[in-house]
Every structure is written in structure tokens, then in C-alpha cells.
Amino acid sequence: MSDSSLRKRRKDDSPPSSNKRTSESFKPKSSQNPNLLNMILIAIALAALLVYKAPETFNKLYNLVNPPPQWKSTPRGFVADFSADVEKRNAVVEAFKHAWLAYERDAMGDDEYHPIKHKGSNLTSAGGIGYTVVDSIDTMIIMGLDEEYKRAKHWIEHKLSFDRDANFNTFETTIRVLGGLLSAYQLTNDEMFLDRAKELGDRILPVFDTPSGLPLSMVNLGKRTGVSDVDNRGFVSTAEASTLQLEFKYLALLTDEEAYWEKAEKVMKVIKDGHLNTGLASIFMNPEDGRFVLSAIRLGSRGDSYYEYLLKQYIQTDQAESVYRDMYDDAMNGVHAHLIQKSPRTRMTYTSELIPERTPTGEISWRLTPKQDHLVCFFGGSLMLGAVTTGAVTQPVSIPPQPSELTDQGKRDWTAGRELVETCMKTHDTATGLSPEIVHFRIPTDGIDDAVAPGDCRLTTYNVEISNRPGAPPPYDARYILRPETVESLFLAFRLTGDPRYREYGWSIFQAIEKHCRIASGGYASVLNVDSVPVTHEDKMETFLMSETLKYLYLLFDDVNTLPLSKYVFNTEAHPFPIFHPTIRTGFS
């Protein structure tokens, strides 16, 4: 991706003129015109009066003319155009149809799709629950694909069955299937979707029946029982336990059944009661006693959406539940204090991970690791959204916000959010223009030769590993599996700023997907190594391609009045829910 548009010189950046002026040219004009001097004195007096009587108004006017450094990253003089870029939006629609029609042709109703083999697969031997269909249907509605929507709706109404004697992941089933059904209902008012959502919600609800109230990681939908995750010694992921709330609270609103609300909210109380003094959260908890387990602290896998849903729960209920604002602000203070770092040379903003280790004496120490998952790239846009929400002095704020409209915390988060978006775009500086699954940043003590990994950002360790192991397959770090997190942040950043660079970034990512992931016979596949061309594919099309990646790209290029952020909040799978004022009182503080 070229950033030449960011380096173009403005007219006022031109070199100094070589024309010489006489000393007469620099005589103060006021000495030649008494009336002008009087006008200047009057203007100064009025400005002083404005500072004294209305300091906020003065600050707004001053910042408009002379924005502080962190607001100068947007070129002066650009005019925000929030209308649809029809050509690019339509290209995204065609990409969605290329993906959906291939799946519908080869694997309709199956949970997953393999476009190279032209076949589908299910998550369990007992059968699937239509992950791809339900996860994608609201994208069809938003894009206006009426015929595709009708066929998908018919399958959900007549062929979808949740009566499967098998274990499904609680978190994935909630965000993809329950979330997809609820958003389809919201967009159509078709009671069939709500009926199916209620049936699924009832089947999932028993996972909360633990001593602490934390949900178990798996659910047997046929038997309606929660199941422990033996791979993690029965512990539950913090992110997975705390990323069910938007869905169950909205279901409670629609059905007037408070049990959905109370079970989901109890999880947040348990997490708050187990508060760590850093404001952060370890990635595992014990469902028996509700306490955090000694484990990594990060914004990537098993940690990411905990922070996302702190903010979004506050937004979903129309900023009425201040407990989530407090928890979010506390967590963001912890993130800034412990996780956000700057690369040593180019000063890129990135996030690290904290890894617990035992010393020889048995004490616990924490090792800071400069590793950032692609999953973390949601966080730039999330920080910007939080800055104009919990970090706003008044509501609504301008687009983009003026410094006087934000608290010091809001300014901090806004700046860090924009910087993180730029860093995530730097991770696309690969041979394919696609970002790898994991990025490692350079630190002074890493011991790596600059000739092997020049610059601040070595896009994962795969370059080193491949050079040391000729012929070996690339590690998982090097893959691009059609993830949406960067384009999610671009969508939010564009909606909050109107800065056209975010549409340019999104288009470059979309073009890279089209060039390297598109399968000619239909569908899209993951890329095994983003820094190797021609690419080698993994035969899998993740459901979030159609649910999130293409949906966020479509919304990035669509008119801003489609699903405005003032009226909707998106769950972590990009399913839009309405913002509402709660009728149930928050059960903890």
C-alpha cells in the first residue's frame, strides 16, 4: 500500500521564494494606517473579553484555527464526504455474491465452506446449525440482496435445527448464530427470526448454571446442558464469558424475559468483584469460584472482546449503566499504563502482552512481550469510539471531535486510537498487501540482526523461521484468514472523522483480498503466507468474511446514514443491534 497521499506537499509547504525584498517591504502596515491599528486593538480587547466571559467558545474557535499536534494528522482543508462511493460499494457487493453463491451452490446449510474442494463441513458429527447462513443473512439485508435473502430465510425457517446432541462453543454460537438471528429480526421485524433466537437462547442459558455464574465454554444444544472445556482444565476464557451480554440483553428486551438479562449481567458482576489492581483482566477465569486464573494479559485472543463489550454495553443501553463506563475507563487506564508501547525507531504505537513467569524463588514476575495479534486491530477504532463516548465533555461531539469537546482521557484515547489504526495499516506492507495473523515488534534487547529484520516491525517471526528452515511450511503466524479487524477500525474511524484516507486504506485491503484470496470458481480462501507471492491457499472460507469483513467494507463505502453509530451498536461479529434505554435496573455498581 502506498502512503503517497500522506506525503503530498500542500501549497503552503512550498520552498521559500528566491525573490528578494527591500527593507521597506517589511515596514509594519499599522504604522502607515492609524485606523488599522485601532481595529487591531479593538479585536484584541474583544478576544480578551471572550476568554474571560466564554472560555469554552474561545477554545473552540482557537482550536478550529490552530488545532493541537494530535489533531493535525488530518490534512487541513479536506471536505468530509459521507455520501456513498457507489462504484466501490458495488464492488464489495459483487464480492459478497461471489462468496455466497459458491457456498449456496456447494454447501448450503453447512457450518463451514471449502471453496477449492467445493464442499462444506459441519462443526460436529451430529450435524451443523447453519453457521454460515445465519451469520451472513443480515449482510444480505443491508446490501439489498433480496433474492439471496429470501432463499437464506427459507432455509432458516424450514431446515435449521438446533436439536443436535453435540457440543458447540458457547461464545461462537452466541455471537454468530444468536446475534445473526437477532439482527435479522431487528432489520426485518419478521417474528420467525425472533422465535428461532428465543429457542436458541433457551438452549444456551444452562451454561450459566455454575457456582460462580460464569458460563461454561461449551453447550450441548440437544441436551440443553453446559459442558466444561477439558482442553483448558475447565477454565473459561474471560473474553468469551464477557462477550454474550449484548445478545442476551437484547433478547431480554424483545421477549420481556429477565432471566436472559440477569444471567448475562451476573457475569459482569463476577468480573468486577474479581478486579485486578491494574484494571486489566487475565485471559482465564475459574467458573467454580469466579476468580481470575494466573494467565496472560493481552488485547488479542481470549482477551480482546472483554474490553470491546465494556464500552459497547455502555453504548447499547443509551449510556444509562454507568458501571460499564467506570469499568471501561479503569481498563483503558490499565491498557495505557501497561500494554501500549512505542517502537524505538519510527515510534509506531502498538500493544504488547504480559506473560506471567515464576522466578526460581517461586515469586511471580511479568514479562512484557512485543507481540500483537491481528485481532487487536479492532482496538484502534474502539478507542476512538470510546473517546467520543466516555471521553466526551458533552454529547454529541463534532465530526471529527474538537479537543475542547474531549476530556484529557478522551484526547489520549483518540490520539492512541488513530495511531493504532496507522500501525495496523503498516502490517499490510507485505508482498500481498495482506496482514499476518501475528506481528512482533522490534525491541532493543531482541538480539535480531538488522539485516534479517530491518526496521521496527518484523511482520511476525516467520521471515526468520523460513530462512532458517528451507522448505518448511510457514507457521500459523504468517496467515491471513480473511479477518475483519482492521477494516472494522477503518469503518469506525471514517464515521468519526470523515477523513477520506480511511476509505483509501479500506479499498487497498479489498483489492488485496480480491487479488490473492479470490477463487475463480467461487468463494475466497485464506492465504498461508502473506509475504510470499504467488500465494498458497488454505482451503477454508471463514464465516466472518461475509458477516464482518465484507459488511464493514460495504458500510465504509456506503452512505453514512446507513446504520448510524448514534442509533446502532455492532456486536463482536458485526451484527447491528439498536441502542435502547433499559427498563431493567442495573443489578450491581
C-alpha positions as CSV (number, residue, x, y, z in Angstrom):
1,M,0.0,0.0,0.0
2,S,1.3,3.4,-0.9
3,D,1.0,6.3,1.5
4,S,2.0,8.8,-1.1
5,S,-1.2,10.7,-0.4
6,L,0.0,11.4,3.1
7,R,3.3,12.8,1.8
8,K,1.9,15.2,-0.9
9,R,3.1,18.7,-0.3
10,R,0.4,21.3,0.3
11,K,0.7,24.6,-1.5
12,D,1.7,26.3,1.8
13,D,4.6,23.8,2.1
14,S,6.4,25.1,-1.0
15,P,10.0,26.1,-0.6
16,P,10.8,29.8,0.3
17,S,10.7,32.1,-2.7
18,S,14.0,33.3,-4.1
19,N,12.6,36.8,-4.8
20,K,14.5,39.4,-2.6
21,R,12.5,42.1,-0.9
22,T,13.8,45.5,0.2
23,S,13.7,46.5,3.9
24,E,10.8,48.8,3.0
25,S,8.7,45.7,2.3
26,F,8.8,44.7,6.0
27,K,7.6,48.0,7.5
28,P,4.6,47.4,9.8
29,K,1.5,48.4,7.9
30,S,-0.1,49.6,11.2
31,S,2.4,52.5,11.3
32,Q,1.1,53.6,8.0
33,N,-2.6,53.3,8.8
34,P,-3.9,54.5,12.2
35,N,-7.4,53.1,11.6
36,L,-6.0,49.6,11.1
37,L,-4.1,49.9,14.4
38,N,-7.4,50.9,16.2
39,M,-9.1,47.9,14.6
40,I,-6.4,45.6,15.9
41,L,-6.6,47.0,19.4
42,I,-10.4,46.5,19.4
43,A,-10.0,42.9,18.2
44,I,-7.6,42.2,20.9
45,A,-9.9,43.6,23.5
46,L,-12.8,41.6,22.2
47,A,-10.7,38.4,22.3
48,A,-9.8,39.1,25.9
49,L,-13.4,39.6,26.8
50,L,-14.3,36.3,25.1
51,V,-11.6,34.5,27.0
52,Y,-13.0,35.9,30.3
53,K,-16.7,35.5,29.6
54,A,-16.9,32.4,27.4
55,P,-13.6,30.4,27.6
56,E,-15.1,27.3,26.0
57,T,-16.3,29.2,23.0
58,F,-12.9,30.8,22.7
59,N,-11.1,27.4,22.9
60,K,-13.4,26.0,20.2
61,L,-12.6,29.0,17.9
62,Y,-8.9,28.8,18.7
63,N,-8.6,25.1,18.1
64,L,-10.5,25.3,14.9
65,V,-7.9,27.8,13.5
66,N,-4.9,26.2,15.2
67,P,-5.5,22.6,16.1
68,P,-3.0,20.9,18.5
69,P,-0.5,18.5,17.1
70,Q,-2.5,15.3,17.7
71,W,-5.3,16.7,15.5
72,K,-3.1,17.8,12.6
73,S,-2.8,14.3,11.2
74,T,-5.9,15.0,9.0
75,P,-4.9,17.3,6.1
76,R,-6.3,20.8,6.5
77,G,-8.8,21.8,4.0
78,F,-10.3,18.3,3.3
79,V,-14.0,18.3,3.0
80,A,-15.7,15.3,4.6
81,D,-17.9,13.5,2.1
82,F,-20.2,11.0,3.8
83,S,-22.1,10.1,0.7
84,A,-21.8,6.6,-0.9
85,D,-18.9,5.7,-3.1
86,V,-21.2,3.7,-5.3
87,E,-18.5,2.1,-7.5
88,K,-16.5,0.8,-4.6
89,R,-19.6,-0.2,-2.6
90,N,-20.9,-2.2,-5.6
91,A,-17.6,-3.9,-6.0
92,V,-17.9,-5.2,-2.4
93,V,-21.5,-6.4,-3.1
94,E,-20.2,-8.4,-6.1
95,A,-17.5,-9.9,-3.9
96,F,-20.2,-11.0,-1.4
97,K,-22.2,-12.6,-4.1
98,H,-19.1,-14.4,-5.4
99,A,-18.6,-15.8,-1.9
100,W,-22.3,-16.5,-1.1
101,L,-23.4,-18.1,-4.4
102,A,-20.5,-20.5,-4.3
103,Y,-21.3,-21.6,-0.7
104,E,-25.0,-21.9,-1.6
105,R,-24.2,-24.0,-4.7
106,D,-21.8,-26.4,-2.9
107,A,-22.6,-26.4,0.8
108,M,-26.0,-24.8,1.7
109,G,-26.7,-25.3,5.3
110,D,-23.3,-26.5,6.3
111,D,-21.4,-24.6,9.0
112,E,-18.2,-24.0,7.0
113,Y,-17.2,-23.8,3.4
114,H,-14.1,-25.1,1.5
115,P,-14.1,-23.3,-1.9
116,I,-11.2,-25.2,-3.5
117,K,-12.8,-28.6,-2.9
118,H,-16.3,-27.2,-3.5
119,K,-17.6,-28.8,-0.3
120,G,-18.9,-27.9,3.1
121,S,-18.3,-29.3,6.6
122,N,-20.0,-29.1,10.0
123,L,-18.6,-28.4,13.4
124,T,-19.9,-31.7,14.9
125,S,-20.6,-35.2,13.8
126,A,-24.2,-34.7,14.9
127,G,-24.6,-32.0,12.2
128,G,-24.4,-28.3,11.9
129,I,-26.6,-25.3,12.8
130,G,-26.1,-23.3,9.7
131,Y,-23.3,-21.0,11.0
132,T,-22.6,-19.6,7.6
133,V,-26.3,-19.0,6.6
134,V,-27.3,-17.2,9.9
135,D,-24.0,-15.3,10.2
136,S,-24.4,-13.9,6.7
137,I,-28.1,-13.1,6.3
138,D,-28.1,-9.6,7.8
139,T,-25.3,-8.6,5.3
140,M,-27.7,-9.6,2.5
141,I,-30.4,-7.5,4.0
142,I,-28.1,-4.5,4.4
143,M,-26.8,-4.9,0.8
144,G,-30.3,-5.2,-0.6
145,L,-29.8,-8.7,-2.0
146,D,-33.4,-9.7,-1.9
147,E,-33.3,-12.9,-3.8
148,E,-30.4,-14.3,-1.8
149,Y,-32.1,-13.2,1.4
150,K,-35.3,-15.0,0.6
151,R,-33.5,-18.3,0.0
152,A,-31.5,-17.9,3.2
153,K,-34.6,-17.1,5.2
154,H,-36.4,-20.1,3.8
155,W,-33.6,-22.4,4.9
156,I,-33.6,-20.9,8.4
157,E,-37.3,-21.2,8.7
158,H,-37.7,-24.7,7.3
159,K,-34.4,-26.6,7.6
160,L,-32.4,-25.1,10.5
161,S,-32.4,-27.4,13.6
162,F,-30.8,-26.8,17.0
163,D,-31.7,-30.2,18.2
164,R,-28.1,-31.5,18.0
165,D,-26.7,-33.9,20.6
166,A,-23.2,-32.4,20.3
167,N,-21.1,-29.7,21.9
168,F,-20.9,-26.2,20.4
169,N,-18.8,-23.3,21.5
170,T,-20.9,-21.0,23.7
171,F,-19.3,-17.8,22.6
172,E,-19.2,-18.6,18.9
173,T,-22.7,-19.8,18.8
174,T,-23.9,-16.7,20.7
175,I,-22.1,-14.1,18.6
176,R,-22.6,-15.7,15.2
177,V,-26.0,-17.5,15.4
178,L,-27.9,-15.8,18.2
179,G,-26.5,-12.5,17.1
180,G,-27.3,-13.1,13.4
181,L,-30.9,-14.1,14.2
182,L,-31.4,-11.0,16.4
183,S,-30.0,-8.6,13.9
184,A,-32.1,-10.2,11.1
185,Y,-35.2,-9.6,13.3
186,Q,-34.1,-6.0,14.0
187,L,-33.8,-5.3,10.3
188,T,-37.0,-7.0,9.1
189,N,-39.4,-7.3,12.1
190,D,-40.0,-10.9,11.0
191,E,-41.2,-12.8,14.0
192,M,-39.7,-16.0,12.7
193,F,-36.2,-14.8,13.4
194,L,-37.1,-13.8,17.0
195,D,-38.8,-17.2,17.6
196,R,-35.6,-19.0,16.4
197,A,-33.5,-16.7,18.5
198,K,-35.5,-17.4,21.6
199,E,-35.3,-21.1,21.1
200,L,-31.5,-20.9,20.8
201,G,-31.2,-18.6,23.8
202,D,-33.2,-21.1,25.9
203,R,-30.9,-23.9,24.8
204,I,-27.8,-21.9,25.7
205,L,-29.0,-20.5,29.0
206,P,-28.0,-23.5,31.2
207,V,-24.3,-22.7,30.6
208,F,-24.6,-20.1,33.3
209,D,-25.6,-22.6,35.9
210,T,-22.2,-22.7,37.6
211,P,-21.3,-22.0,41.3
212,S,-20.0,-18.5,40.2
213,G,-22.4,-17.7,37.4
214,L,-19.6,-17.7,34.8
215,P,-20.8,-19.6,31.7
216,L,-19.2,-22.8,30.6
217,S,-17.2,-22.8,27.4
218,M,-19.4,-25.4,25.6
219,V,-23.1,-26.2,25.3
220,N,-24.8,-29.3,24.2
221,L,-27.8,-27.8,22.3
222,G,-29.7,-31.1,22.1
223,K,-29.4,-31.9,25.8
224,R,-29.5,-28.2,26.9
225,T,-26.6,-28.5,29.2
226,G,-23.3,-26.7,29.7
227,V,-20.1,-28.5,29.1
228,S,-16.6,-27.7,30.5
229,D,-13.7,-27.2,28.2
230,V,-11.3,-30.1,29.0
231,D,-8.6,-28.5,26.9
232,N,-8.3,-25.6,29.3
233,R,-8.7,-27.6,32.5
234,G,-12.3,-26.4,32.8
235,F,-11.3,-22.7,32.9
236,V,-13.3,-20.2,30.9
237,S,-11.9,-17.5,28.6
238,T,-12.5,-14.1,30.1
239,A,-13.4,-12.6,26.7
240,E,-15.8,-15.5,25.8
241,A,-17.6,-15.1,29.2
242,S,-18.0,-11.4,28.8
243,T,-19.0,-11.3,25.1
244,L,-22.5,-12.7,25.5
245,Q,-24.1,-9.6,27.1
246,L,-25.2,-7.6,24.1
247,E,-27.0,-10.6,22.6
248,F,-28.8,-11.8,25.8
249,K,-29.7,-8.2,26.9
250,Y,-31.3,-7.5,23.6
251,L,-33.1,-10.9,23.7
252,A,-34.4,-9.9,27.1
253,L,-35.7,-6.6,25.8
254,L,-37.5,-8.3,22.9
255,T,-39.1,-11.1,25.0
256,D,-39.6,-9.4,28.4
257,E,-37.8,-12.4,30.0
258,E,-35.5,-11.0,32.6
259,A,-33.6,-14.3,33.0
260,Y,-31.6,-13.6,29.9
261,W,-30.5,-10.2,31.2
262,E,-29.8,-11.3,34.8
263,K,-27.7,-14.3,33.8
264,A,-25.5,-12.2,31.4
265,E,-25.2,-9.3,33.8
266,K,-24.2,-11.6,36.7
267,V,-21.0,-12.4,34.7
268,M,-20.0,-8.8,34.7
269,K,-20.5,-8.5,38.4
270,V,-18.3,-11.5,39.0
271,I,-15.6,-10.0,36.8
272,K,-15.9,-6.6,38.6
273,D,-15.7,-8.3,42.0
274,G,-12.5,-10.1,40.9
275,H,-11.0,-6.8,39.9
276,L,-7.2,-6.7,39.4
277,N,-5.5,-3.6,40.6
278,T,-4.1,-2.9,37.1
279,G,-7.6,-2.5,35.7
280,L,-6.8,-5.3,33.2
281,A,-8.0,-8.9,33.0
282,S,-6.2,-12.2,32.8
283,I,-7.4,-14.3,29.9
284,F,-8.8,-17.2,32.0
285,M,-11.2,-17.4,35.0
286,N,-12.4,-20.3,37.2
287,P,-16.1,-20.9,36.9
288,E,-16.1,-22.6,40.3
289,D,-15.1,-19.6,42.4
290,G,-15.3,-16.8,39.8
291,R,-11.6,-15.7,40.3
292,F,-9.0,-14.9,37.7
293,V,-6.5,-17.6,36.9
294,L,-2.8,-16.7,36.6
295,S,-2.6,-16.3,32.8
296,A,-1.5,-13.9,30.1
297,I,-2.9,-10.4,29.9
298,R,-3.5,-9.2,26.3
299,L,-5.8,-7.5,23.9
300,G,-5.6,-10.4,21.5
301,S,-7.2,-13.8,21.6
302,R,-9.2,-14.6,24.7
303,G,-8.9,-11.0,25.9
304,D,-10.0,-8.8,23.1
305,S,-13.8,-8.6,23.2
306,Y,-13.9,-8.2,27.0
307,Y,-12.6,-4.7,26.5
308,E,-14.8,-4.2,23.4
309,Y,-18.0,-5.2,25.3
310,L,-17.3,-2.9,28.3
311,L,-17.7,0.0,26.0
312,K,-20.5,-1.4,23.9
313,Q,-22.6,-2.4,26.9
314,Y,-22.5,1.2,28.0
315,I,-23.5,2.3,24.5
316,Q,-26.2,-0.3,24.0
317,T,-28.2,0.9,26.9
318,D,-28.0,4.5,25.9
319,Q,-25.2,5.3,28.4
320,A,-27.6,4.6,31.3
321,E,-25.4,2.0,33.0
322,S,-22.6,4.0,34.5
323,V,-20.9,0.9,36.0
324,Y,-19.8,-0.1,32.5
325,R,-18.4,3.3,31.9
326,D,-16.4,3.1,35.1
327,M,-15.1,-0.4,34.2
328,Y,-14.2,0.7,30.7
329,D,-12.3,3.8,31.9
330,D,-10.5,1.8,34.5
331,A,-9.5,-0.8,31.9
332,M,-8.3,1.9,29.4
333,N,-6.1,3.4,32.1
334,G,-4.6,0.0,32.6
335,V,-4.0,-0.5,28.9
336,H,-2.2,2.8,28.6
337,A,-0.1,2.1,31.7
338,H,0.9,-1.4,30.9
339,L,0.3,-2.5,27.3
340,I,0.6,0.4,24.8
341,Q,4.1,0.8,23.6
342,K,6.1,2.8,21.1
343,S,8.6,1.2,18.7
344,P,12.1,2.5,19.2
345,R,12.8,4.0,15.8
346,T,9.7,5.1,14.0
347,R,7.6,5.5,17.1
348,M,4.8,3.3,16.0
349,T,2.1,2.7,18.6
350,Y,1.4,-0.9,19.3
351,T,0.2,-3.2,22.1
352,S,2.2,-5.8,24.0
353,E,1.3,-8.8,26.1
354,L,2.1,-9.5,29.7
355,I,3.2,-13.1,30.3
356,P,3.4,-14.4,33.9
357,E,6.5,-16.3,34.9
358,R,7.7,-17.9,38.2
359,T,11.1,-16.9,39.4
360,P,13.4,-19.6,41.0
361,T,12.2,-18.5,44.4
362,G,8.6,-19.1,43.4
363,E,7.6,-15.5,43.0
364,I,5.5,-14.2,40.0
365,S,7.0,-11.8,37.6
366,W,5.5,-10.4,34.4
367,R,7.4,-10.4,31.1
368,L,6.4,-7.8,28.5
369,T,6.3,-9.3,25.0
370,P,6.1,-7.1,21.9
371,K,3.5,-9.4,20.2
372,Q,0.3,-8.1,18.6
373,D,-2.4,-10.3,17.2
374,H,-4.3,-9.1,14.1
375,L,-7.3,-9.4,16.4
376,V,-6.0,-6.4,18.3
377,C,-6.6,-4.2,15.2
378,F,-10.2,-3.7,16.3
379,F,-8.8,-1.7,19.2
380,G,-7.9,1.5,17.3
381,G,-11.4,2.2,16.1
382,S,-12.8,1.1,19.5
383,L,-10.5,3.6,21.3
384,M,-11.7,6.4,19.0
385,L,-15.3,5.4,19.7
386,G,-14.7,5.3,23.4
387,A,-13.0,8.8,23.2
388,V,-16.2,10.4,21.9
389,T,-18.4,8.4,24.3
390,T,-16.9,8.1,27.8
391,G,-14.2,10.7,27.0
392,A,-16.6,13.4,25.7
393,V,-17.4,16.6,27.7
394,T,-20.8,17.0,26.0
395,Q,-22.9,15.0,23.6
396,P,-22.9,14.9,20.6
397,V,-19.4,15.8,19.6
398,S,-18.3,17.2,16.3
399,I,-17.0,15.1,13.4
400,P,-14.1,15.0,13.9
401,P,-14.2,16.0,17.5
402,Q,-12.5,19.2,18.6
403,P,-10.0,19.0,21.5
404,S,-12.3,21.2,23.7
405,E,-15.0,18.6,23.4
406,L,-13.0,15.8,25.0
407,T,-11.6,15.2,28.4
408,D,-7.9,14.6,28.9
409,Q,-8.6,10.9,28.8
410,G,-10.7,11.3,25.6
411,K,-7.8,13.2,23.9
412,R,-5.4,10.4,25.0
413,D,-7.6,7.7,23.7
414,W,-8.4,9.5,20.4
415,T,-4.8,10.0,19.6
416,A,-3.8,6.5,20.6
417,G,-6.7,5.1,18.5
418,R,-5.7,6.9,15.4
419,E,-2.1,5.9,15.8
420,L,-3.0,2.2,16.3
421,V,-5.1,2.3,13.1
422,E,-2.0,3.6,11.3
423,T,0.1,0.8,12.8
424,C,-2.3,-1.8,11.7
425,M,-2.2,-0.5,8.2
426,K,1.6,-0.8,8.4
427,T,1.2,-4.5,9.0
428,H,-0.3,-4.7,5.5
429,D,3.0,-3.7,4.0
430,T,3.7,-7.2,2.8
431,A,4.2,-8.8,-0.6
432,T,0.4,-9.4,-0.8
433,G,-0.8,-6.3,0.9
434,L,-2.5,-8.5,3.5
435,S,-1.7,-8.5,7.2
436,P,-0.4,-11.6,9.0
437,E,-2.1,-13.3,11.9
438,I,0.6,-12.1,14.4
439,V,3.1,-9.3,14.3
440,H,6.2,-8.9,16.5
441,F,7.8,-5.5,17.0
442,R,11.5,-4.8,17.4
443,I,12.8,-4.0,20.9
444,P,16.5,-3.1,21.7
445,T,17.1,-6.4,23.5
446,D,15.7,-8.8,20.9
447,G,19.1,-9.8,19.6
448,I,18.0,-9.9,16.0
449,D,20.3,-8.8,13.2
450,D,19.0,-5.7,11.4
451,A,19.9,-7.4,8.1
452,V,17.4,-10.1,8.9
453,A,14.6,-8.0,10.2
454,P,15.2,-4.3,9.4
455,G,13.0,-1.6,10.8
456,D,10.8,-1.6,13.8
457,C,8.2,-4.1,12.8
458,R,9.1,-7.6,11.8
459,L,5.9,-8.9,10.5
460,T,5.8,-12.0,12.7
461,T,8.8,-14.2,13.2
462,Y,8.1,-16.1,10.0
463,N,10.7,-14.4,7.9
464,V,13.4,-15.6,10.2
465,E,12.0,-19.1,10.6
466,I,11.6,-19.7,6.9
467,S,15.1,-18.5,6.2
468,N,16.4,-20.9,8.8
469,R,14.3,-23.8,7.7
470,P,14.3,-24.1,3.9
471,G,11.2,-25.9,2.5
472,A,9.4,-25.8,5.9
473,P,5.8,-24.7,5.8
474,P,5.1,-21.2,7.2
475,P,3.9,-21.0,10.8
476,Y,0.4,-20.0,11.6
477,D,1.6,-16.5,12.4
478,A,2.1,-15.8,8.7
479,R,-1.5,-16.5,7.6
480,Y,-4.3,-14.1,6.6
481,I,-7.6,-15.9,7.3
482,L,-9.9,-13.2,5.9
483,R,-10.1,-11.4,9.2
484,P,-12.1,-8.2,9.6
485,E,-10.5,-6.3,12.5
486,T,-8.6,-3.7,10.5
487,V,-11.5,-2.8,8.3
488,E,-13.7,-2.6,11.3
489,S,-11.5,0.1,12.7
490,L,-11.4,1.8,9.3
491,F,-15.2,1.9,9.3
492,L,-15.4,3.4,12.7
493,A,-12.5,5.9,12.0
494,F,-14.2,7.1,8.8
495,R,-17.6,7.5,10.5
496,L,-16.0,9.5,13.4
497,T,-13.7,11.7,11.2
498,G,-14.9,11.8,7.6
499,D,-11.2,11.5,6.7
500,P,-11.0,10.0,3.2
501,R,-7.8,8.2,3.9
502,Y,-9.7,5.5,5.7
503,R,-11.7,4.8,2.6
504,E,-8.4,4.7,0.6
505,Y,-7.0,2.2,3.2
506,G,-10.1,0.0,3.0
507,W,-10.0,-0.1,-0.8
508,S,-6.4,-1.2,-0.8
509,I,-7.2,-4.1,1.6
510,F,-10.2,-5.0,-0.5
511,Q,-8.1,-5.1,-3.7
512,A,-5.5,-7.3,-2.0
513,I,-8.3,-9.7,-0.9
514,E,-9.6,-9.8,-4.5
515,K,-6.2,-10.4,-5.9
516,H,-4.9,-13.1,-3.6
517,C,-7.9,-14.7,-1.8
518,R,-10.5,-14.9,-4.5
519,I,-11.0,-18.4,-6.0
520,A,-12.0,-18.2,-9.7
521,S,-14.7,-20.9,-9.4
522,G,-16.3,-19.2,-6.4
523,G,-15.6,-18.2,-2.9
524,Y,-12.5,-16.9,-1.1
525,A,-9.7,-18.8,0.7
526,S,-7.1,-18.0,3.4
527,V,-3.5,-17.3,2.5
528,L,-0.8,-19.3,4.2
529,N,2.0,-16.8,3.9
530,V,1.2,-13.1,3.3
531,D,4.8,-12.4,2.3
532,S,5.1,-14.9,-0.4
533,V,3.8,-14.5,-4.0
534,P,2.3,-16.3,-5.7
535,V,0.3,-17.3,-2.7
536,T,-0.6,-20.7,-1.4
537,H,-4.1,-21.1,-0.2
538,E,-5.7,-22.9,2.8
539,D,-9.0,-24.4,1.6
540,K,-11.3,-22.6,4.1
541,M,-13.6,-19.6,3.9
542,E,-14.3,-18.3,7.4
543,T,-17.9,-17.3,8.1
544,F,-16.7,-13.8,9.3
545,L,-15.7,-12.9,5.7
546,M,-19.4,-12.4,4.8
547,S,-20.6,-11.4,8.2
548,E,-17.8,-8.9,9.1
549,T,-15.1,-8.2,6.6
550,L,-17.3,-7.5,3.6
551,K,-20.1,-6.0,5.7
552,Y,-17.7,-3.4,7.2
553,L,-16.2,-2.7,3.8
554,Y,-19.7,-2.2,2.4
555,L,-20.6,0.2,5.2
556,L,-17.2,2.0,4.8
557,F,-18.2,2.9,1.2
558,D,-22.0,3.4,1.8
559,D,-23.8,6.5,2.9
560,V,-23.2,7.4,6.5
561,N,-26.9,7.3,7.2
562,T,-26.9,3.5,6.8
563,L,-26.8,2.1,10.4
564,P,-25.6,5.3,12.1
565,L,-23.5,5.0,15.2
566,S,-25.9,7.2,17.1
567,K,-28.6,4.5,16.8
568,Y,-26.8,1.2,16.5
569,V,-24.1,-0.8,18.2
570,F,-22.4,-3.7,16.5
571,N,-21.8,-7.0,18.3
572,T,-18.3,-8.5,18.0
573,E,-19.5,-10.4,14.9
574,A,-20.7,-7.1,13.2
575,H,-24.4,-7.8,13.8
576,P,-26.1,-4.5,14.4
577,F,-28.4,-4.1,17.4
578,P,-30.4,-0.9,18.3
579,I,-29.4,1.4,21.1
580,F,-32.2,1.4,23.7
581,H,-33.0,2.8,27.2
582,P,-33.1,-0.2,29.6
583,T,-36.2,-0.9,31.7
584,I,-34.3,-3.3,34.0
585,R,-32.2,-1.6,36.8
586,T,-28.5,-2.5,36.8
587,G,-28.0,-5.2,39.4
588,F,-24.6,-4.0,40.7
589,S,-22.4,-1.0,40.9
